[in-house]
Amino acid sequence: MQWNSVGEFFAMGGYAFYVWGSFGACAVLMVAEPLLAKRRLSEVRQSLIRERLADELDLQQRTQ
């Protein structure tokens, strides 16, 4: 497809809403995914730390 102007390029032959909406959704997801993964990793680490502390406390109480 050939465009004669920048306006025609951004109009995408009448499909601008679909094309640019798809690019926008993809960009949002590419930013959100690493942030959500980092948050989930942090939650899992905190959960493991709490479990370990609970196990250590339980072991201490059993030995007393």
N, CA, C and O atoms as a GROMACS GRO file, in nm:
protein
  256
    1MET      N    1   0.084  -0.118   0.000
    1MET     CA    2   0.000   0.000   0.000
    1MET      C    3   0.089   0.124   0.000
    1MET      O    4   0.190   0.129   0.071
    2GLN      N    5   0.052   0.222  -0.078
    2GLN     CA    6   0.128   0.346  -0.087
    2GLN      C    7   0.045   0.460  -0.028
    2GLN      O    8  -0.076   0.468  -0.048
    3TRP      N    9   0.115   0.547   0.044
    3TRP     CA   10   0.048   0.664   0.102
    3TRP      C   11   0.110   0.789   0.041
    3TRP      O   12   0.231   0.797   0.023
    4ASN      N   13   0.026   0.885   0.011
    4ASN     CA   14   0.073   1.009  -0.050
    4ASN      C   15   0.100   1.117   0.054
    4ASN      O   16   0.160   1.220   0.022
    5SER      N   17   0.058   1.094   0.176
    5SER     CA   18   0.081   1.194   0.280
    5SER      C   19   0.085   1.125   0.416
    5SER      O   20   0.047   1.009   0.430
    6VAL      N   21   0.133   1.198   0.514
    6VAL     CA   22   0.138   1.145   0.650
    6VAL      C   23  -0.004   1.120   0.702
    6VAL      O   24  -0.027   1.022   0.773
    7GLY      N   25  -0.096   1.206   0.666
    7GLY     CA   26  -0.236   1.189   0.707
    7GLY      C   27  -0.295   1.059   0.656
    7GLY      O   28  -0.367   0.990   0.728
    8GLU      N   29  -0.264   1.025   0.531
    8GLU     CA   30  -0.312   0.899   0.475
    8GLU      C   31  -0.249   0.780   0.547
    8GLU      O   32  -0.313   0.678   0.570
    9PHE      N   33  -0.121   0.795   0.583
    9PHE     CA   34  -0.054   0.688   0.657
    9PHE      C   35  -0.125   0.662   0.789
    9PHE      O   36  -0.155   0.548   0.822
   10PHE      N   37  -0.153   0.769   0.865
   10PHE     CA   38  -0.218   0.752   0.995
   10PHE      C   39  -0.364   0.710   0.982
   10PHE      O   40  -0.419   0.651   1.075
   11ALA      N   41  -0.427   0.739   0.870
   11ALA     CA   42  -0.565   0.694   0.848
   11ALA      C   43  -0.570   0.546   0.812
   11ALA      O   44  -0.673   0.481   0.830
   12MET      N   45  -0.458   0.491   0.763
   12MET     CA   46  -0.446   0.348   0.731
   12MET      C   47  -0.558   0.298   0.641
   12MET      O   48  -0.612   0.189   0.662
   13GLY      N   49  -0.592   0.375   0.542
   13GLY     CA   50  -0.693   0.332   0.446
   13GLY      C   51  -0.829   0.306   0.509
   13GLY      O   52  -0.904   0.221   0.462
   14GLY      N   53  -0.861   0.378   0.615
   14GLY     CA   54  -0.990   0.362   0.681
   14GLY      C   55  -0.988   0.264   0.796
   14GLY      O   56  -1.090   0.247   0.864
   15TYR      N   57  -0.877   0.200   0.820
   15TYR     CA   58  -0.866   0.103   0.928
   15TYR      C   59  -0.782   0.154   1.045
   15TYR      O   60  -0.730   0.076   1.124
   16ALA      N   61  -0.770   0.286   1.056
   16ALA     CA   62  -0.683   0.345   1.158
   16ALA      C   63  -0.722   0.303   1.299
   16ALA      O   64  -0.635   0.270   1.380
   17PHE      N   65  -0.850   0.304   1.329
   17PHE     CA   66  -0.893   0.269   1.466
   17PHE      C   67  -0.847   0.128   1.502
   17PHE      O   68  -0.795   0.106   1.611
   18TYR      N   69  -0.866   0.033   1.412
   18TYR     CA   70  -0.824  -0.106   1.437
   18TYR      C   71  -0.672  -0.117   1.446
   18TYR      O   72  -0.619  -0.179   1.538
   19VAL      N   73  -0.602  -0.058   1.349
   19VAL     CA   74  -0.456  -0.070   1.343
   19VAL      C   75  -0.392  -0.004   1.463
   19VAL      O   76  -0.314  -0.067   1.534
   20TRP      N   77  -0.422   0.123   1.488
   20TRP     CA   78  -0.358   0.196   1.598
   20TRP      C   79  -0.406   0.147   1.734
   20TRP      O   80  -0.332   0.150   1.832
   21GLY      N   81  -0.530   0.103   1.739
   21GLY     CA   82  -0.580   0.042   1.864
   21GLY      C   83  -0.505  -0.085   1.897
   21GLY      O   84  -0.475  -0.112   2.013
   22SER      N   85  -0.475  -0.164   1.795
   22SER     CA   86  -0.398  -0.287   1.815
   22SER      C   87  -0.256  -0.258   1.861
   22SER      O   88  -0.204  -0.323   1.951
   23PHE      N   89  -0.194  -0.158   1.798
   23PHE     CA   90  -0.060  -0.118   1.841
   23PHE      C   91  -0.063  -0.068   1.985
   23PHE      O   92   0.025  -0.101   2.065
   24GLY      N   93  -0.162   0.011   2.019
   24GLY     CA   94  -0.174   0.065   2.154
   24GLY      C   95  -0.194  -0.045   2.258
   24GLY      O   96  -0.130  -0.045   2.362
   25ALA      N   97  -0.283  -0.138   2.228
   25ALA     CA   98  -0.308  -0.248   2.321
   25ALA      C   99  -0.182  -0.332   2.339
   25ALA      O  100  -0.150  -0.374   2.451
   26CYS      N  101  -0.111  -0.357   2.232
   26CYS     CA  102   0.013  -0.434   2.240
   26CYS      C  103   0.117  -0.360   2.324
   26CYS      O  104   0.185  -0.422   2.406
   27ALA      N  105   0.128  -0.230   2.305
   27ALA     CA  106   0.225  -0.151   2.382
   27ALA      C  107   0.190  -0.153   2.531
   27ALA      O  108   0.279  -0.168   2.615
   28VAL      N  109   0.063  -0.138   2.563
   28VAL     CA  110   0.020  -0.142   2.703
   28VAL      C  111   0.054  -0.276   2.766
   28VAL      O  112   0.105  -0.282   2.877
   29LEU      N  113   0.026  -0.383   2.695
   29LEU     CA  114   0.053  -0.517   2.748
   29LEU      C  115   0.203  -0.544   2.761
   29LEU      O  116   0.246  -0.612   2.854
   30MET      N  117   0.281  -0.491   2.669
   30MET     CA  118   0.427  -0.512   2.677
   30MET      C  119   0.487  -0.438   2.796
   30MET      O  120   0.590  -0.479   2.849
   31VAL      N  121   0.424  -0.329   2.837
   31VAL     CA  122   0.470  -0.256   2.956
   31VAL      C  123   0.416  -0.323   3.082
   31VAL      O  124   0.488  -0.338   3.180
   32ALA      N  125   0.290  -0.364   3.079
   32ALA     CA  126   0.225  -0.419   3.197
   32ALA      C  127   0.278  -0.557   3.236
   32ALA      O  128   0.292  -0.587   3.355
   33GLU      N  129   0.308  -0.641   3.139
   33GLU     CA  130   0.349  -0.779   3.168
   33GLU      C  131   0.474  -0.788   3.257
   33GLU      O  132   0.470  -0.859   3.357
   34PRO      N  133   0.583  -0.718   3.226
   34PRO     CA  134   0.700  -0.726   3.315
   34PRO      C  135   0.671  -0.669   3.454
   34PRO      O  136   0.722  -0.720   3.554
   35LEU      N  137   0.590  -0.564   3.460
   35LEU     CA  138   0.556  -0.506   3.590
   35LEU      C  139   0.476  -0.604   3.675
   35LEU      O  140   0.502  -0.620   3.794
   36LEU      N  141   0.379  -0.670   3.613
   36LEU     CA  142   0.299  -0.768   3.686
   36LEU      C  143   0.382  -0.890   3.725
   36LEU      O  144   0.364  -0.944   3.834
   37ALA      N  145   0.473  -0.932   3.639
   37ALA     CA  146   0.559  -1.046   3.670
   37ALA      C  147   0.652  -1.011   3.787
   37ALA      O  148   0.675  -1.094   3.875
   38LYS      N  149   0.704  -0.890   3.788
   38LYS     CA  150   0.791  -0.847   3.897
   38LYS      C  151   0.714  -0.843   4.028
   38LYS      O  152   0.765  -0.885   4.132
   39ARG      N  153   0.592  -0.792   4.023
   39ARG     CA  154   0.508  -0.787   4.144
   39ARG      C  155   0.478  -0.928   4.196
   39ARG      O  156   0.485  -0.954   4.316
   40ARG      N  157   0.445  -1.018   4.106
   40ARG     CA  158   0.414  -1.156   4.145
   40ARG      C  159   0.538  -1.223   4.205
   40ARG      O  160   0.526  -1.295   4.305
   41LEU      N  161   0.655  -1.202   4.147
   41LEU     CA  162   0.778  -1.258   4.201
   41LEU      C  163   0.802  -1.208   4.342
   41LEU      O  164   0.840  -1.285   4.430
   42SER      N  165   0.779  -1.081   4.364
   42SER     CA  166   0.795  -1.023   4.497
   42SER      C  167   0.698  -1.087   4.596
   42SER      O  168   0.736  -1.118   4.709
   43GLU      N  169   0.575  -1.107   4.555
   43GLU     CA  170   0.475  -1.171   4.642
   43GLU      C  171   0.515  -1.314   4.677
   43GLU      O  172   0.501  -1.357   4.791
   44VAL      N  173   0.566  -1.388   4.578
   44VAL     CA  174   0.608  -1.526   4.602
   44VAL      C  175   0.726  -1.530   4.698
   44VAL      O  176   0.730  -1.614   4.789
   45ARG      N  177   0.822  -1.440   4.680
   45ARG     CA  178   0.936  -1.434   4.770
   45ARG      C  179   0.892  -1.405   4.913
   45ARG      O  180   0.938  -1.470   5.007
   46GLN      N  181   0.802  -1.308   4.929
   46GLN     CA  182   0.752  -1.275   5.063
   46GLN      C  183   0.680  -1.394   5.126
   46GLN      O  184   0.694  -1.420   5.245
   47SER      N  185   0.603  -1.464   5.045
   47SER     CA  186   0.532  -1.582   5.094
   47SER      C  187   0.630  -1.689   5.140
   47SER      O  188   0.610  -1.752   5.244
   48LEU      N  189   0.736  -1.711   5.063
   48LEU     CA  190   0.836  -1.811   5.100
   48LEU      C  191   0.909  -1.770   5.228
   48LEU      O  192   0.939  -1.854   5.313
   49ILE      N  193   0.938  -1.642   5.242
   49ILE     CA  194   1.004  -1.594   5.364
   49ILE      C  195   0.913  -1.618   5.485
   49ILE      O  196   0.960  -1.664   5.589
   50ARG      N  197   0.784  -1.586   5.471
   50ARG     CA  198   0.689  -1.608   5.582
   50ARG      C  199   0.680  -1.757   5.617
   50ARG      O  200   0.677  -1.793   5.734
   51GLU      N  201   0.675  -1.842   5.514
   51GLU     CA  202   0.670  -1.986   5.538
   51GLU      C  203   0.793  -2.034   5.613
   51GLU      O  204   0.783  -2.112   5.708
   52ARG      N  205   0.909  -1.988   5.569
   52ARG     CA  206   1.034  -2.030   5.633
   52ARG      C  207   1.038  -1.984   5.779
   52ARG      O  208   1.076  -2.061   5.866
   53LEU      N  209   0.999  -1.861   5.805
   53LEU     CA  210   0.996  -1.810   5.942
   53LEU      C  211   0.897  -1.889   6.028
   53LEU      O  212   0.924  -1.919   6.144
   54ALA      N  213   0.782  -1.922   5.970
   54ALA     CA  214   0.683  -2.000   6.044
   54ALA      C  215   0.737  -2.140   6.075
   54ALA      O  216   0.716  -2.191   6.185
   55ASP      N  217   0.806  -2.201   5.980
   55ASP     CA  218   0.866  -2.334   6.003
   55ASP      C  219   0.973  -2.328   6.111
   55ASP      O  220   0.981  -2.416   6.196
   56GLU      N  221   1.057  -2.222   6.106
   56GLU     CA  222   1.161  -2.208   6.208
   56GLU      C  223   1.101  -2.187   6.346
   56GLU      O  224   1.150  -2.243   6.444
   57LEU      N  225   0.995  -2.107   6.355
   57LEU     CA  226   0.929  -2.083   6.483
   57LEU      C  227   0.865  -2.212   6.535
   57LEU      O  228   0.873  -2.243   6.653
   58ASP      N  229   0.803  -2.287   6.444
   58ASP     CA  230   0.742  -2.414   6.483
   58ASP      C  231   0.848  -2.512   6.534
   58ASP      O  232   0.826  -2.581   6.634
   59LEU      N  233   0.962  -2.517   6.467
   59LEU     CA  234   1.070  -2.605   6.508
   59LEU      C  235   1.125  -2.563   6.644
   59LEU      O  236   1.155  -2.648   6.728
   60GLN      N  237   1.139  -2.434   6.667
   60GLN     CA  238   1.186  -2.386   6.797
   60GLN      C  239   1.088  -2.422   6.909
   60GLN      O  240   1.130  -2.462   7.018
   61GLN      N  241   0.959  -2.410   6.882
   61GLN     CA  242   0.860  -2.442   6.983
   61GLN      C  243   0.857  -2.591   7.016
   61GLN      O  244   0.831  -2.629   7.130
   62ARG      N  245   0.882  -2.674   6.917
   62ARG     CA  246   0.884  -2.818   6.940
   62ARG      C  247   1.005  -2.860   7.024
   62ARG      O  248   0.996  -2.953   7.104
   63THR      N  249   1.117  -2.791   7.005
   63THR     CA  250   1.239  -2.829   7.078
   63THR      C  251   1.242  -2.775   7.220
   63THR      O  252   1.328  -2.816   7.298
   64GLN      N  253   1.154  -2.686   7.254
   64GLN     CA  254   1.154  -2.630   7.390
   64GLN      C  255   1.081  -2.716   7.487
   64GLN      O  256   1.073  -2.682   7.605
   0.00000   0.00000   0.00000
